[in-house]
Amino acid sequence: MAGVMETEEQARHRFQLELEFVQCLANPNYLNFLAQRGYLREKPFVNYLKYLLYWKEPEYAKFLKYPHCLHMLELLQYEHFRKELVNAQCAKFIDEQQILHWQHYSRKRTRLQQALVEQQQQQQPQAPSHGNTTSK
């Protein structure tokens, strides 16, 4: 029996659903929710997580608004990580680490941008002064 071909509209819809779901994986509280309800122990769900690894490819990753979800998707490939997510303290720890990372990244990015602006200002040629110089 031949497989049924997906229409372009169906493919677009699946793409949007998978994009949204993959990005939800960046939320440790959502992962804790999935773990507590047993999804992370179900073989079909674990296989689906493996299938979703295609989002790591650049032609798909460019659509992600929350690229951190790819790291979580990678960790979800490991049974030990999936088991630990049942513990709310594990999800809380991951959430706190993400916040610390984002704060550090924001401060570092701000400092880099300020340094770039200062560097550009120093490199601008100074116009000769036409003030009170008198020549004889």
Solvent accessible surface area in square Angstrom, and as a share of the most:
residue,aa,sasa,rsa
1,M,236,1.05
2,A,90,0.69
3,G,70,0.67
4,V,142,0.81
5,M,168,0.75
6,E,72,0.32
7,T,77,0.45
8,E,135,0.61
9,E,129,0.58
10,Q,101,0.45
11,A,35,0.27
12,R,122,0.44
13,H,106,0.47
14,R,97,0.35
15,F,54,0.22
16,Q,102,0.45
17,L,97,0.48
18,E,7,0.03
19,L,33,0.16
20,E,114,0.51
21,F,34,0.14
22,V,0,0.00
23,Q,31,0.14
24,C,52,0.31
25,L,0,0.00
26,A,13,0.10
27,N,70,0.36
28,P,4,0.02
29,N,86,0.44
30,Y,62,0.24
31,L,0,0.00
32,N,18,0.09
33,F,85,0.36
34,L,8,0.04
35,A,1,0.01
36,Q,92,0.41
37,R,135,0.49
38,G,6,0.06
39,Y,90,0.34
40,L,5,0.03
41,R,173,0.63
42,E,86,0.39
43,K,141,0.60
44,P,101,0.64
45,F,32,0.14
46,V,27,0.15
47,N,74,0.38
48,Y,73,0.28
49,L,1,0.00
50,K,134,0.57
51,Y,97,0.37
52,L,0,0.00
53,L,47,0.24
54,Y,50,0.19
55,W,0,0.00
56,K,91,0.38
57,E,87,0.39
58,P,103,0.65
59,E,98,0.44
60,Y,74,0.28
61,A,26,0.20
62,K,146,0.62
63,F,103,0.43
64,L,19,0.09
65,K,150,0.63
66,Y,114,0.43
67,P,88,0.55
68,H,53,0.24
69,C,0,0.00
70,L,30,0.15
71,H,101,0.45
72,M,2,0.01
73,L,0,0.00
74,E,58,0.26
75,L,52,0.26
76,L,1,0.00
77,Q,48,0.21
78,Y,127,0.48
79,E,99,0.44
80,H,132,0.59
81,F,30,0.12
82,R,26,0.10
83,K,119,0.51
84,E,72,0.32
85,L,0,0.00
86,V,64,0.37
87,N,77,0.39
88,A,58,0.45
89,Q,120,0.53
90,C,27,0.16
91,A,2,0.02
92,K,103,0.43
93,F,120,0.50
94,I,24,0.12
95,D,43,0.22
96,E,74,0.33
97,Q,80,0.35
98,Q,7,0.03
99,I,77,0.39
100,L,102,0.51
101,H,103,0.46
102,W,123,0.43
103,Q,85,0.38
104,H,94,0.42
105,Y,109,0.41
106,S,60,0.39
107,R,136,0.50
108,K,98,0.41
109,R,124,0.45
110,T,66,0.39
111,R,134,0.49
112,L,113,0.56
113,Q,89,0.40
114,Q,104,0.46
115,A,54,0.42
116,L,95,0.47
117,V,76,0.44
118,E,97,0.44
119,Q,92,0.41
120,Q,94,0.42
121,Q,107,0.48
122,Q,148,0.66
123,Q,128,0.57
124,Q,112,0.50
125,P,128,0.81
126,Q,155,0.69
127,A,89,0.69
128,P,103,0.65
129,S,96,0.62
130,H,163,0.73
131,G,56,0.54
132,N,157,0.80
133,T,113,0.66
134,T,120,0.70
135,S,113,0.73
136,K,241,1.02
